[in-house]
Amino acid sequence: MTEPAPMQPWQWEEPHWRKLVNRARAGRSLHPTHWPDNKRCAVALSFDSDHETNELRDGGKSIGRLSWGQYGGRVGIPRIREILNRHAVPASFYVPAVTALLHPDEQRALVAEGHEIGIHGWIHELNSVLPESDERDLMLRAADVLESVSGQRPVGLRTPSWDFSDATLSIEKEMGLLYDSSLMADESCYELLLDGEPSGIVEVPVEWVRDDAVYFMMNRFQSLRPYTAPTDVLDIFVREFEAAYQEGGLFQLTMHPHIIGYRSRIWILEEVIRRAKATDDVWFATHADIARWSLAHSREKAA
């Protein structure tokens, strides 16, 4: 007997597409009534320490690409740490478990300097292609490795490549995580709904326009090599910050040590910090601290 053809999206019944939409969705806004010390704006800097896992996750064995990942830990992270420490600015680092095992001293040093370590998968795997049992197992083991290596139990997750599966939010809830930082439904923090019900998990939202990878990543084997000049990337980031400042909101930024760490780009990080500090009215905080503050001081109270 011939298998019936799968239904096309325009053939779906309303309950089906509503279920898809409502699985993980933005709930109440957690835009706070005020920031600490009545600062006008919050700045949350983050770094995805993918390192060698960018090549390993797809079964890659390229020595060249593995060396590019090693650059992130060998050169990128020290440059980032030096800038953050010189300006006394905390940040959040999202670390695959394999990265933590390859670079344990890096994670311990970051925690000692007051930075946050967050979950970023086991080997930077894509959650959407995993069975739920595998995703849960990898996430739990990743959290245990990060705690064992760094001495700090992670309270937040950023899914690798911001790839969020149908099961991710329910697993986060099972783990009792404070927050997620993988989704894009707002520019302020919000509570995530799981199948229409409050999950208790704070979303610290990301966005591609506030990510260095989309501007600088290129493949030399492709005919099209997208690239944005560092001065133009700074302009985008600064405009995002200035708008967040005017709104009294949150400016969240995502960077990668193996991308932003180069001599011609690392100055972008310092310039963003310098311009934010020049206002003398900004709270720099980890994503965990942003999530805690937003949850405790939100304008919209829980039902």
Helices and strands as residue ranges (DSSP letters): G 9-11, H 14-22, E 24-29, G 36-38, E 41-48, H 53-56, H 63-71, I 72-76, H 77-86, E 92-95, H 97-102, H 104-112, E 116-119, G 127-129, H 132-150, E 156-157, G 160-162, H 168-175, E 179-180, E 190-194, E 197-203, G 208-210, H 213-216, H 230-247, E 250-255, H 257-260, H 266-278, E 282-284, H 287-296
